[in-house]
Amino acid sequence: MESDACLEKFVIYETQARFYIVGRGKNKDQKRILKIDRSEPSELVLVEDPTVYSDRQCSALLQQLAEGNRSSGGLRLVTKAYGIAWCLSVVGVVR
């Protein structure tokens, strides 16, 4: 997937410390991840993971996040959507 490829479908997960937005384009087996830090409410800290993940790699990463955050509530599915602006407003990132 090219770095400027258009992503269509998004799944948002959350931990106590971060939101993770998993996006995919027309090729369903290529996914990108955007991390949004929740620790500083007055600051928006976004980190775009440069890696393009396969379905298997993405699932493994999400499993690791769930395991690593188990003591603080784990990894929770927030929503699935096709419009990123809508997704961000639903989870309270954009107000």
N, CA, C and O of each residue as an XYZ file, in Angstrom:
380
protein
N       0.862     -1.173      0.000
C       0.000      0.000      0.000
C       0.903      1.228      0.000
O       1.823      1.319      0.812
N       0.658      2.137     -0.869
C       1.418      3.373     -0.898
C       1.038      4.210      0.317
O      -0.083      4.132      0.820
N       2.000      5.015      0.779
C       1.742      5.807      1.984
C       0.619      6.822      1.800
O      -0.010      7.236      2.774
N       0.362      7.228      0.544
C      -0.703      8.202      0.321
C      -1.989      7.544     -0.183
O      -2.895      8.230     -0.656
N      -2.065      6.217     -0.083
C      -3.265      5.509     -0.523
C      -4.445      5.899      0.362
O      -4.286      6.150      1.557
N      -5.609      5.943     -0.232
C      -6.822      6.335      0.488
C      -7.335      5.165      1.331
O      -7.499      4.052      0.831
N      -7.579      5.427      2.592
C      -8.148      4.417      3.475
C      -9.654      4.614      3.517
O     -10.144      5.744      3.529
N     -10.382      3.505      3.540
C     -11.843      3.563      3.454
C     -12.555      3.158      4.732
O     -13.483      3.833      5.177
N     -12.122      2.067      5.311
C     -12.818      1.519      6.473
C     -11.924      1.664      7.696
O     -10.712      1.462      7.625
N     -12.544      2.018      8.819
C     -11.787      2.260     10.040
C     -12.403      1.506     11.206
O     -13.624      1.401     11.327
N     -11.536      0.987     12.057
C     -11.966      0.354     13.299
C     -11.190      1.054     14.410
O      -9.966      1.170     14.344
N     -11.904      1.514     15.421
C     -11.261      2.234     16.516
C     -11.285      1.370     17.773
O     -12.323      0.850     18.182
N     -10.097      1.238     18.370
C      -9.926      0.529     19.628
C      -9.409      1.534     20.647
O      -8.876      2.584     20.286
N      -9.573      1.199     21.926
C      -9.021      2.071     22.959
C      -8.437      1.266     24.102
O      -8.893      0.169     24.424
N      -7.418      1.846     24.701
C      -6.890      1.402     25.985
C      -7.030      2.600     26.915
O      -7.501      3.660     26.502
N      -6.637      2.439     28.130
C      -6.717      3.558     29.062
C      -5.836      4.721     28.591
O      -6.159      5.881     28.847
N      -4.731      4.419     27.908
C      -3.772      5.459     27.526
C      -3.901      5.957     26.089
O      -3.479      7.075     25.796
N      -4.481      5.146     25.171
C      -4.484      5.515     23.754
C      -5.724      5.038     23.018
O      -6.406      4.099     23.429
N      -5.989      5.729     21.903
C      -6.897      5.222     20.881
C      -6.026      4.651     19.777
O      -4.943      5.173     19.510
N      -6.481      3.594     19.137
C      -5.808      3.019     17.974
C      -6.821      2.982     16.847
O      -7.861      2.335     16.963
N      -6.524      3.669     15.764
C      -7.404      3.648     14.601
C      -6.745      2.773     13.551
O      -5.665      3.089     13.053
N      -7.403      1.672     13.221
C      -6.910      0.754     12.199
C      -7.679      1.058     10.925
O      -8.905      0.958     10.894
N      -6.962      1.429      9.879
C      -7.600      1.775      8.614
C      -7.176      0.834      7.510
O      -6.047      0.344      7.487
N      -8.097      0.587      6.594
C      -7.756     -0.228      5.428
C      -8.346      0.408      4.184
O      -9.356      1.109      4.236
N      -7.689      0.145      3.068
C      -8.159      0.645      1.778
C      -8.910     -0.444      1.042
O      -9.509     -1.325      1.659
N      -8.875     -0.382     -0.267
C      -9.589     -1.377     -1.077
C      -8.977     -2.763     -0.935
O      -9.684     -3.768     -1.005
N      -7.664     -2.817     -0.735
C      -7.005     -4.095     -0.492
C      -7.206     -4.436      0.980
O      -6.543     -3.871      1.850
N      -8.103     -5.343      1.250
C      -8.522     -5.638      2.624
C      -7.422     -6.245      3.482
O      -7.543     -6.280      4.706
N      -6.344     -6.726      2.854
C      -5.276     -7.355      3.625
C      -4.145     -6.379      3.954
O      -3.103     -6.809      4.447
N      -4.314     -5.107      3.703
C      -3.283     -4.130      4.042
C      -3.879     -3.076      4.961
O      -4.838     -2.389      4.609
N      -3.289     -2.965      6.147
C      -3.843     -2.070      7.164
C      -2.772     -1.116      7.673
O      -1.584     -1.437      7.696
N      -3.224      0.063      8.082
C      -2.361      1.076      8.692
C      -2.940      1.417     10.062
O      -4.136      1.246     10.299
N      -2.080      1.901     10.961
C      -2.523      2.208     12.322
C      -2.100      3.621     12.715
O      -0.958      4.031     12.508
N      -3.046      4.344     13.281
C      -2.801      5.672     13.841
C      -3.030      5.569     15.345
O      -4.063      5.074     15.795
N      -2.056      6.041     16.112
C      -2.162      6.012     17.574
C      -2.440      7.431     18.064
O      -1.790      8.385     17.635
N      -3.408      7.559     18.961
C      -3.748      8.855     19.546
C      -3.563      8.746     21.055
O      -4.250      7.974     21.723
N      -2.638      9.520     21.573
C      -2.327      9.497     23.000
C      -3.424     10.215     23.779
O      -3.829     11.318     23.413
N      -3.900      9.593     24.849
C      -4.968     10.169     25.678
C      -4.445     10.729     26.995
O      -5.225     11.253     27.790
N      -3.150     10.630     27.241
C      -2.624     10.970     28.563
C      -2.628     12.465     28.867
O      -2.671     12.852     30.035
N      -2.583     13.306     27.848
C      -2.592     14.761     28.058
C      -3.806     15.350     27.366
O      -3.767     15.584     26.158
N      -4.901     15.600     28.111
C      -6.151     16.044     27.500
C      -6.056     17.372     26.744
O      -6.849     17.615     25.835
N      -5.116     18.219     27.099
C      -5.018     19.517     26.429
C      -4.135     19.470     25.183
O      -3.966     20.481     24.502
N      -3.572     18.299     24.886
C      -2.655     18.164     23.763
C      -3.074     16.987     22.886
O      -3.364     15.905     23.396
N      -3.106     17.191     21.582
C      -3.427     16.109     20.659
C      -2.125     15.529     20.125
O      -1.421     16.178     19.350
N      -1.806     14.303     20.542
C      -0.570     13.650     20.122
C      -0.940     12.471     19.229
O      -1.506     11.480     19.691
N      -0.611     12.591     17.940
C      -0.898     11.554     16.949
C       0.405     10.938     16.477
O       1.382     11.645     16.230
N       0.418      9.610     16.352
C       1.580      8.920     15.808
C       1.086      7.977     14.722
O       0.329      7.045     14.994
N       1.519      8.226     13.493
C       1.160      7.349     12.379
C       2.222      6.269     12.267
O       3.389      6.558     12.003
N       1.817      5.037     12.466
C       2.729      3.909     12.341
C       3.071      3.751     10.861
O       2.162      3.605     10.044
N       4.352      3.776     10.491
C       4.723      3.691      9.078
C       4.563      2.294      8.475
O       4.633      2.130      7.257
N       4.351      1.299      9.321
C       4.243     -0.076      8.849
C       2.902     -0.327      8.175
O       1.864      0.144      8.637
N       2.937     -1.076      7.077
C       1.712     -1.575      6.448
C       1.574     -3.016      6.925
O       2.441     -3.849      6.658
N       0.485     -3.308      7.629
C       0.280     -4.614      8.247
C      -0.631     -5.495      7.402
O      -1.571     -5.012      6.770
N      -0.342     -6.787      7.401
C      -1.278     -7.758      6.832
C      -2.351     -8.010      7.888
O      -2.211     -7.573      9.030
N      -3.416     -8.710      7.515
C      -4.455     -9.061      8.497
C      -3.847     -9.802      9.680
O      -4.144     -9.497     10.835
N      -3.011    -10.759      9.389
C      -2.400    -11.586     10.439
C      -1.518    -10.736     11.357
O      -1.584    -10.865     12.579
N      -0.699     -9.874     10.769
C       0.175     -9.014     11.567
C      -0.632     -8.049     12.435
O      -0.297     -7.822     13.597
N      -1.680     -7.491     11.872
C      -2.522     -6.549     12.610
C      -3.216     -7.257     13.774
O      -3.277     -6.722     14.881
N      -3.728     -8.438     13.527
C      -4.374     -9.216     14.598
C      -3.389     -9.532     15.712
O      -3.730     -9.448     16.892
N      -2.160     -9.896     15.336
C      -1.135    -10.200     16.336
C      -0.794     -8.958     17.161
O      -0.632     -9.044     18.378
N      -0.688     -7.813     16.504
C      -0.395     -6.569     17.214
C      -1.527     -6.208     18.175
O      -1.270     -5.826     19.317
N      -2.765     -6.325     17.727
C      -3.907     -6.020     18.591
C      -3.955     -6.971     19.787
O      -4.305     -6.566     20.895
N      -3.605     -8.226     19.558
C      -3.558     -9.200     20.658
C      -2.481     -8.809     21.672
O      -2.701     -8.896     22.880
N      -1.323     -8.381     21.180
C      -0.251     -7.931     22.075
C      -0.693     -6.715     22.887
O      -0.406     -6.621     24.080
N      -1.389     -5.792     22.239
C      -1.895     -4.613     22.949
C      -2.904     -5.015     24.025
O      -2.896     -4.467     25.127
N      -3.765     -5.965     23.701
C      -4.750     -6.444     24.677
C      -4.052     -7.082     25.877
O      -4.401     -6.809     27.026
N      -3.068     -7.929     25.602
C      -2.326     -8.597     26.679
C      -1.556     -7.586     27.525
O      -1.580     -7.645     28.754
N      -0.874     -6.661     26.857
C      -0.050     -5.684     27.562
C      -0.844     -4.694     28.397
O      -0.310     -4.097     29.331
N      -2.111     -4.519     28.066
C      -2.958     -3.566     28.790
C      -4.008     -4.252     29.657
O      -4.931     -3.603     30.149
N      -3.873     -5.532     29.840
C      -4.867     -6.308     30.590
C      -5.102     -5.755     31.996
O      -6.243     -5.691     32.452
N      -4.035     -5.359     32.681
C      -4.177     -4.886     34.067
C      -4.902     -3.541     34.166
O      -5.388     -3.175     35.237
N      -4.976     -2.803     33.050
C      -5.649     -1.495     33.083
C      -6.915     -1.474     32.230
O      -7.345     -0.414     31.775
N      -7.506     -2.642     32.017
C      -8.768     -2.695     31.277
C      -8.670     -3.281     29.883
O      -9.691     -3.471     29.222
N      -7.469     -3.569     29.426
C      -7.297     -4.216     28.132
C      -7.509     -3.298     26.942
O      -7.434     -2.074     27.050
N      -7.774     -3.921     25.811
C      -8.035     -3.231     24.549
C      -9.503     -3.428     24.226
O      -9.991     -4.558     24.191
N     -10.205     -2.336     23.992
C     -11.652     -2.403     23.770
C     -11.998     -1.863     22.390
O     -11.488     -0.822     21.975
N     -12.872     -2.580     21.679
C     -13.393     -2.107     20.400
C     -14.362     -0.970     20.682
O     -15.289     -1.126     21.477
N     -14.154      0.178     20.035
C     -15.027      1.336     20.230
C     -16.084      1.382     19.141
O     -17.277      1.440     19.440
N     -15.662      1.359     17.878
C     -16.617      1.437     16.771
C     -15.957      1.053     15.455
O     -14.732      1.008     15.342
N     -16.789      0.780     14.474
C     -16.360      0.544     13.095
C     -17.083      1.558     12.237
O     -18.257      1.849     12.464
N     -16.379      2.102     11.242
C     -17.025      3.120     10.405
C     -16.301      3.281      9.076
O     -15.216      2.740      8.864
N     -16.932      4.041      8.188
C     -16.354      4.340      6.888
C     -15.950      5.796      6.757
O     -15.391      6.169      5.726
N     -16.202      6.633      7.741
C     -15.858      8.050      7.667
C     -15.041      8.481      8.860
O     -15.560      8.509      9.976
N     -13.775      8.820      8.664
C     -12.885      9.104      9.782
C     -13.310     10.332     10.583
O     -13.195     10.318     11.809
N     -13.788     11.378      9.947
C     -14.212     12.561     10.707
C     -15.359     12.191     11.641
O     -15.409     12.637     12.787
N     -16.274     11.376     11.142
C     -17.382     10.904     11.968
C     -16.854     10.062     13.120
O     -17.294     10.227     14.258
N     -15.924      9.168     12.844
C     -15.369      8.300     13.890
C     -14.762      9.124     15.011
O     -15.017      8.863     16.187
N     -13.964     10.113     14.656
C     -13.284     10.898     15.673
C     -14.262     11.683     16.530
O     -14.040     11.842     17.730
N     -15.333     12.173     15.937
C     -16.299     12.915     16.741
C     -17.094     11.981     17.649
O     -17.474     12.373     18.753
N     -17.347     10.761     17.206
C     -18.095      9.793     18.013
C     -17.326      9.415     19.268
O     -17.921      9.304     20.340
N     -16.018      9.216     19.162
C     -15.252      8.793     20.328
C     -14.765      9.962     21.174
O     -14.089      9.759     22.182
N     -15.100     11.174     20.773
C     -14.770     12.323     21.596
C     -13.398     12.916     21.365
O     -12.949     13.746     22.155
N     -12.715     12.511     20.300
C     -11.403     13.080     20.013
C     -11.555     14.477     19.441
O     -10.799     15.380     19.800
N     -12.529     14.664     18.549
C     -12.785     15.974     17.948
C     -14.059     16.519     18.567
O     -15.083     15.835     18.575
N     -14.016     17.709     19.072
C     -15.199     18.301     19.711
C     -15.562     19.586     19.033
O     -16.530     20.238     19.424
